[in-house]
């Protein structure tokens, strides 16, 4: 049992590009949902749909527009950093 506890505590806490992408996606989805709720419903839904298209495109091309500002601040892909 102690082995399981020790390995859980020693996980990698480095911020990678993939983590940065997820943070940006989450912030944008919440922002667009707030626009749909408190602002214009159609605009919010269009922005959410656009975000979905961009997520699909990044799944196939392995490139995300957020990379344009995440890479210059020093985030690297998991495979590049090892």
C-alpha positions as CSV (number, residue, x, y, z in Angstrom):
1,X,0.0,0.0,0.0
2,X,2.9,2.4,0.8
3,X,4.2,1.8,-2.8
4,X,0.9,3.2,-4.3
5,X,1.0,6.3,-2.1
6,X,4.7,7.0,-2.9
7,X,4.2,6.7,-6.7
8,X,1.2,8.9,-6.6
9,X,3.1,11.7,-4.9
10,X,6.0,11.5,-7.3
11,X,4.1,12.4,-10.5
12,X,5.5,14.9,-13.0
13,X,4.3,18.4,-12.2
14,X,5.7,20.0,-15.4
15,X,3.4,22.1,-17.5
16,X,3.4,20.8,-21.1
17,X,1.9,22.1,-24.3
18,X,-1.0,19.6,-24.0
19,X,-1.9,20.9,-20.5
20,X,-1.8,24.5,-21.8
21,X,-4.1,23.6,-24.7
22,X,-6.6,22.1,-22.3
23,X,-6.5,25.2,-20.0
24,X,-7.1,27.5,-23.0
25,X,-9.9,25.3,-24.3
26,X,-11.6,25.2,-20.9
27,X,-11.4,28.9,-20.5
28,X,-12.7,29.6,-24.0
29,X,-15.6,27.1,-23.6
30,X,-16.7,28.7,-20.3
31,X,-16.4,32.2,-21.7
32,X,-18.5,31.3,-24.8
33,X,-21.1,29.6,-22.6
34,X,-21.2,32.8,-20.5
35,X,-21.7,34.9,-23.6
36,X,-24.5,32.6,-24.7
37,X,-26.2,32.9,-21.3
38,X,-25.8,36.5,-20.4
39,X,-25.2,38.0,-23.9
40,X,-26.5,36.9,-27.2
41,X,-27.5,33.2,-27.4
42,X,-26.8,32.9,-31.2
43,X,-23.3,34.5,-30.9
44,X,-22.4,32.2,-27.9
45,X,-23.5,29.1,-29.7
46,X,-21.7,30.0,-32.9
47,X,-18.5,30.6,-30.9
48,X,-19.0,27.2,-29.1
49,X,-19.5,25.5,-32.5
50,X,-16.3,27.2,-33.8
51,X,-14.4,25.9,-30.8
52,X,-15.7,22.4,-31.5
53,X,-14.4,22.6,-35.1
54,X,-11.0,23.8,-33.9
55,X,-10.8,21.0,-31.4
56,X,-11.6,18.4,-34.1
57,X,-9.0,20.0,-36.5
58,X,-6.3,19.9,-33.8
59,X,-7.1,16.2,-33.2
60,X,-6.3,15.4,-36.8
61,X,-3.4,17.8,-37.5
62,X,-1.8,17.9,-34.0
63,X,-1.7,21.7,-34.3
64,X,-3.8,24.2,-32.3
65,X,-4.0,28.0,-32.7
66,X,-3.2,28.3,-29.0
67,X,0.3,27.0,-29.9
68,X,1.0,30.4,-31.4
69,X,1.3,31.9,-27.9
70,X,1.9,28.7,-25.8
71,X,5.2,27.8,-27.5
72,X,6.8,31.3,-27.2
73,X,6.2,31.2,-23.4
74,X,8.2,28.0,-23.2
75,X,5.8,25.1,-23.2
76,X,6.9,22.0,-25.1
77,X,5.2,18.7,-26.0
78,X,5.7,15.8,-23.7
79,X,7.7,13.9,-26.3
80,X,9.9,16.8,-27.1
81,X,11.0,17.4,-23.5
82,X,12.1,13.8,-22.7
